[in-house]
Amino acid sequence: MAEQTPARTSDWMRPHSLLRISIAVAVVTIVLKMLAWLLTGSVGLLSDALESFVNLAGATFALAMVTIAQRPADDDHPYGHHKAEYFSAGFEGLLVIGASLAIIWVSVARWLDPQPLQRLDWGLGLSLASTVLNGALAWLMFRSARTYRSMALEGDARHLMTDVYTSVGVVLGLGLAHLSGWWWLDPLAGVVVALNILWHGAVLVWRAAQGLMDVAMDPEQLLQVETVLHAQVQAAQAQTGVALVFDSLRTRQAGGHSFIDLHLHLPGDWSLAQAADWRHRTEAALMAAIPSVQVHIELLPQGVDTLYERRMGHFPST
């Protein structure tokens, strides 16, 4: 089995580093938002502060799961610990859903008993400062998540972006309430934003569940795999006059890693060295095309199916 990893990037852009930064930023934003709530009495700002507490819990759990996911394979986990990241994303999604329901509860209570707000200038300023911090960090985390294909980091980045949406919605609601005197706009903003983050939390839980159930690689990556295999067939035809046959292609994803499993059917009179050479070429081509991939190719004589294939029936051929 062969494996390819991402190209080296700056140390502070790695998942571990960004998650540590996320924890520090969460602490700072909690302080800013709690001050904003204490100064204004706004239920919207209180809801925003609650979201930041969830950010802190989510980032801490994500860091723990990323640490586990990067452990090497061992006797008990021969395929590695990559799926630990999906637990992080699912946990964070559940936290987001719980926070959104709490925000709706508090907002409805204030809607039934609207109250004028105090010192909005300070409250809005502190909220905007925390929003800028979260937005900048989320942007960096999305970039790193794409590079390392880290589900835990993507989950934390999405959670931070829901916090940004929450803060923007709260600020707009408070601004309109201040200008119009309609103080019920404060809890209304809380409800609208809570529904938005509820959706994002549900998406995170769904994606985590898909990963735990060994979802196949993305269609774009599958197309890359098929392109590589087709090129190998053409190369073998040109160099040896033999048409290689690839079949039983199966793929799955686990955290930031992808796994490819397929069969390569070769002429029965080929030597072991010839067969191993074409397997090596195919593995190298797949690793060059797709980052963080592990490839397993089983060599078979042409016209021979495995017992598994006979039991399971037809598999895609290339």
C-alpha positions as CSV (number, residue, x, y, z in Angstrom):
1,M,0.0,0.0,0.0
2,A,1.3,3.4,-0.9
3,E,0.5,6.8,0.6
4,Q,0.8,10.4,-0.6
5,T,0.7,13.4,1.8
6,P,0.1,17.1,1.2
7,A,2.9,19.5,0.3
8,R,4.5,21.3,3.3
9,T,2.9,24.5,4.3
10,S,3.7,27.1,7.0
11,D,3.6,25.5,10.5
12,W,1.1,28.0,11.8
13,M,-1.3,27.1,9.0
14,R,-1.4,23.4,10.0
15,P,-4.6,22.1,11.7
16,H,-2.9,21.7,15.1
17,S,-1.7,25.3,15.1
18,L,-4.9,26.9,13.9
19,L,-7.0,25.0,16.4
20,R,-4.8,26.3,19.2
21,I,-5.2,29.8,17.8
22,S,-9.0,29.1,17.6
23,I,-9.1,28.3,21.3
24,A,-7.3,31.6,22.2
25,V,-9.5,33.6,19.9
26,A,-12.6,32.0,21.4
27,V,-11.5,33.1,24.9
28,V,-11.0,36.7,23.7
29,T,-14.4,36.8,21.9
30,I,-16.2,35.4,24.9
31,V,-14.7,38.3,27.0
32,L,-15.7,40.9,24.4
33,K,-19.2,39.6,23.9
34,M,-20.0,39.1,27.6
35,L,-18.9,42.7,28.2
36,A,-21.2,43.8,25.3
37,W,-24.1,41.9,26.8
38,L,-23.5,43.3,30.4
39,L,-23.3,46.9,29.0
40,T,-26.5,46.7,26.8
41,G,-28.7,44.0,28.3
42,S,-29.4,42.8,24.7
43,V,-30.6,39.2,24.4
44,G,-29.1,39.2,20.9
45,L,-25.7,39.9,22.3
46,L,-26.2,37.3,25.0
47,S,-27.1,34.8,22.3
48,D,-23.9,35.8,20.5
49,A,-21.9,35.2,23.6
50,L,-23.4,31.8,24.1
51,E,-22.3,30.9,20.6
52,S,-18.7,31.8,21.5
53,F,-18.8,29.4,24.5
54,V,-19.8,26.7,22.1
55,N,-16.9,27.8,19.8
56,L,-14.5,27.2,22.7
57,A,-15.8,23.8,23.5
58,G,-15.8,22.8,19.8
59,A,-12.3,24.0,19.2
60,T,-11.0,22.2,22.2
61,F,-12.7,18.9,21.2
62,A,-11.5,19.4,17.6
63,L,-7.9,19.7,18.7
64,A,-8.2,16.5,20.7
65,M,-9.7,14.6,17.8
66,V,-7.1,16.0,15.3
67,T,-4.3,14.8,17.7
68,I,-5.9,11.3,17.7
69,A,-6.4,11.3,13.9
70,Q,-2.7,12.0,13.2
71,R,-1.5,9.0,15.3
72,P,0.2,6.4,13.1
73,A,-1.5,3.0,12.5
74,D,-1.0,0.4,15.2
75,D,-2.0,-3.2,16.0
76,D,-5.5,-2.2,17.1
77,H,-6.0,0.3,14.3
78,P,-4.1,-1.0,11.3
79,Y,-5.7,1.5,8.9
80,G,-5.0,4.5,11.2
81,H,-7.1,6.8,13.3
82,H,-8.3,9.2,10.5
83,K,-12.0,8.8,11.3
84,A,-11.6,10.5,14.7
85,E,-12.0,13.8,12.9
86,Y,-15.6,12.9,12.0
87,F,-16.4,12.6,15.7
88,S,-15.2,16.1,16.1
89,A,-17.4,17.5,13.3
90,G,-20.4,15.6,14.5
91,F,-19.9,16.8,18.1
92,E,-19.5,20.4,16.9
93,G,-22.6,20.1,14.8
94,L,-24.6,18.9,17.8
95,L,-23.2,21.8,19.9
96,V,-24.3,24.3,17.2
97,I,-27.8,22.8,17.1
98,G,-28.0,23.0,20.9
99,A,-26.8,26.6,20.9
100,S,-29.4,27.6,18.3
101,L,-32.2,26.1,20.3
102,A,-31.1,27.9,23.4
103,I,-30.9,31.2,21.5
104,I,-34.4,30.7,20.2
105,W,-35.7,30.0,23.7
106,V,-34.1,33.2,25.1
107,S,-35.2,35.3,22.2
108,V,-38.8,34.2,22.4
109,A,-38.8,35.1,26.1
110,R,-37.5,38.6,25.4
111,W,-39.9,38.9,22.5
112,L,-42.8,38.5,24.9
113,D,-41.3,41.1,27.2
114,P,-39.3,43.6,25.1
115,Q,-37.1,46.1,26.9
116,P,-35.1,49.2,25.8
117,L,-31.3,48.7,25.6
118,Q,-28.4,50.7,27.1
119,R,-25.0,51.8,25.8
120,L,-25.5,50.4,22.3
121,D,-22.4,52.2,20.9
122,W,-20.1,50.2,23.2
123,G,-22.0,47.0,22.7
124,L,-21.9,47.2,18.9
125,G,-18.3,48.1,18.9
126,L,-17.2,45.2,21.0
127,S,-19.4,42.8,18.9
128,L,-17.9,44.1,15.6
129,A,-14.4,43.6,17.0
130,S,-15.1,40.0,17.8
131,T,-16.7,39.5,14.4
132,V,-13.6,40.6,12.6
133,L,-11.4,38.2,14.7
134,N,-13.7,35.3,14.0
135,G,-14.0,36.1,10.3
136,A,-10.3,36.3,9.7
137,L,-9.6,33.1,11.6
138,A,-12.4,31.2,9.8
139,W,-10.9,32.3,6.4
140,L,-7.5,30.9,7.4
141,M,-9.0,27.7,8.7
142,F,-11.0,27.1,5.5
143,R,-7.8,27.4,3.5
144,S,-5.9,24.9,5.7
145,A,-8.9,22.5,5.8
146,R,-8.9,22.4,1.9
147,T,-5.1,21.8,1.9
148,Y,-5.2,19.0,4.5
149,R,-8.7,17.9,3.9
150,S,-9.3,18.0,7.6
151,M,-13.0,17.5,8.5
152,A,-12.4,18.7,12.1
153,L,-10.8,21.9,10.9
154,E,-13.6,22.5,8.4
155,G,-16.2,21.9,11.1
156,D,-14.6,24.4,13.3
157,A,-14.3,26.9,10.5
158,R,-18.0,26.5,9.6
159,H,-18.8,27.0,13.2
160,L,-16.8,30.2,13.3
161,M,-18.6,31.4,10.2
162,T,-22.0,30.8,11.8
163,D,-20.7,32.9,14.7
164,V,-19.9,35.7,12.2
165,Y,-23.4,35.4,10.7
166,T,-24.8,35.6,14.2
167,S,-22.9,38.7,15.1
168,V,-23.7,40.5,11.9
169,G,-27.4,39.6,12.3
170,V,-27.4,40.8,15.9
171,V,-25.7,44.1,15.0
172,L,-28.2,44.8,12.2
173,G,-31.1,44.0,14.5
174,L,-29.8,46.2,17.3
175,G,-29.1,49.0,14.9
176,L,-32.6,48.9,13.5
177,A,-34.0,48.7,17.0
178,H,-32.1,51.7,18.1
179,L,-33.1,53.8,15.1
180,S,-36.8,52.8,15.1
181,G,-37.4,52.3,18.8
182,W,-38.9,48.8,18.0
183,W,-37.0,46.8,20.7
184,W,-38.7,43.6,19.7
185,L,-36.3,43.6,16.7
186,D,-33.5,42.5,19.1
187,P,-35.1,39.1,19.9
188,L,-36.3,38.8,16.3
189,A,-32.7,39.0,15.1
190,G,-31.8,36.3,17.6
191,V,-34.4,34.0,16.2
192,V,-33.5,34.5,12.6
193,V,-29.8,34.0,13.2
194,A,-30.5,30.9,15.4
195,L,-32.4,29.3,12.5
196,N,-29.5,29.9,10.2
197,I,-26.9,28.3,12.5
198,L,-29.3,25.4,13.1
199,W,-29.1,24.6,9.4
200,H,-25.3,24.8,9.5
201,G,-25.2,22.4,12.5
202,A,-27.4,19.9,10.7
203,V,-25.1,20.0,7.7
204,L,-22.1,19.3,9.9
205,V,-23.8,16.3,11.6
206,W,-24.9,14.9,8.2
207,R,-21.3,15.2,6.7
208,A,-19.8,13.5,9.8
209,A,-22.3,10.7,9.5
210,Q,-21.5,10.2,5.8
211,G,-17.7,10.0,6.7
212,L,-18.3,7.4,9.4
213,M,-20.2,5.3,6.9
214,D,-17.2,5.2,4.4
215,V,-18.6,7.6,1.8
216,A,-16.9,7.3,-1.6
217,M,-14.4,9.9,-2.9
218,D,-15.8,13.1,-4.4
219,P,-17.0,12.9,-8.0
220,E,-14.1,15.2,-9.1
221,Q,-11.6,12.9,-7.5
222,L,-13.2,9.8,-9.0
223,L,-12.9,11.4,-12.4
224,Q,-9.2,11.9,-11.7
225,V,-8.8,8.3,-10.8
226,E,-10.6,7.2,-14.0
227,T,-8.4,9.5,-16.0
228,V,-5.2,8.1,-14.5
229,L,-6.3,4.5,-15.1
230,H,-7.2,5.2,-18.7
231,A,-3.8,6.8,-19.2
232,Q,-2.1,3.7,-17.8
233,V,-4.1,1.4,-20.2
234,Q,-3.0,3.5,-23.1
235,A,0.6,3.5,-22.0
236,A,0.7,-0.2,-21.6
237,Q,-0.9,-0.7,-25.0
238,A,1.7,1.5,-26.6
239,Q,4.7,0.0,-24.8
240,T,3.8,-3.7,-24.6
241,G,0.9,-4.2,-27.0
242,V,-1.2,-5.5,-24.1
243,A,-4.5,-3.9,-22.9
244,L,-4.5,-3.8,-19.1
245,V,-7.8,-4.3,-17.4
246,F,-8.6,-2.4,-14.2
247,D,-11.8,-3.3,-12.3
248,S,-13.4,-3.7,-8.9
249,L,-12.6,0.0,-8.2
250,R,-13.7,1.0,-4.7
251,T,-12.9,4.2,-2.8
252,R,-13.6,5.7,0.6
253,Q,-12.6,8.7,2.6
254,A,-11.6,8.9,6.3
255,G,-10.7,12.4,7.6
256,G,-8.1,13.9,5.4
257,H,-7.2,10.7,3.7
258,S,-8.6,8.8,0.7
259,F,-8.3,5.1,0.0
260,I,-8.4,3.4,-3.4
261,D,-8.7,-0.3,-3.8
262,L,-8.8,-2.0,-7.3
263,H,-7.8,-5.0,-9.3
264,L,-5.3,-5.1,-12.2
265,H,-5.7,-8.0,-14.6
266,L,-2.5,-8.9,-16.5
267,P,-1.5,-11.6,-19.0
268,G,-0.8,-14.9,-17.3
269,D,2.6,-15.2,-19.0
270,W,4.0,-12.0,-17.6
271,S,6.7,-12.2,-15.0
272,L,6.2,-11.0,-11.5
273,A,8.7,-8.2,-12.1
274,Q,6.6,-7.0,-15.1
275,A,3.4,-7.1,-13.1
276,A,5.0,-5.3,-10.1
277,D,6.4,-2.6,-12.4
278,W,2.9,-1.7,-13.8
279,R,1.4,-1.7,-10.4
280,H,4.1,0.7,-9.2
281,R,3.5,3.0,-12.2
282,T,-0.2,3.1,-11.5
283,E,0.3,3.7,-7.8
284,A,2.7,6.6,-8.5
285,A,0.4,8.2,-11.0
286,L,-2.6,8.0,-8.6
287,M,-0.5,9.5,-5.8
288,A,0.7,12.3,-8.1
289,A,-2.9,13.2,-9.0
290,I,-4.6,12.9,-5.6
291,P,-3.2,14.2,-2.3
292,S,-3.2,12.1,0.9
293,V,-4.2,8.9,-0.8
294,Q,-3.5,5.3,0.0
295,V,-3.6,2.9,-2.9
296,H,-4.0,-0.9,-2.9
297,I,-3.8,-2.8,-6.2
298,E,-4.3,-6.5,-6.3
299,L,-2.7,-8.3,-9.3
300,L,-4.7,-11.0,-11.0
301,P,-4.3,-13.0,-14.3
302,Q,-6.6,-11.9,-17.0
303,G,-9.9,-13.8,-17.0
304,V,-9.7,-14.7,-13.3
305,D,-12.2,-13.2,-10.8
306,T,-11.9,-13.2,-7.1
307,L,-14.3,-15.1,-4.8
308,Y,-15.5,-11.7,-3.6
309,E,-16.3,-10.6,-7.1
310,R,-18.2,-13.7,-7.9
311,R,-20.3,-13.3,-4.7
312,M,-20.9,-9.6,-5.1
313,G,-21.5,-9.5,-8.9
314,H,-20.4,-6.8,-11.3
315,F,-18.0,-4.0,-10.3
316,P,-17.1,-1.0,-12.4
317,S,-14.3,-1.6,-14.9
318,T,-11.9,0.8,-16.5
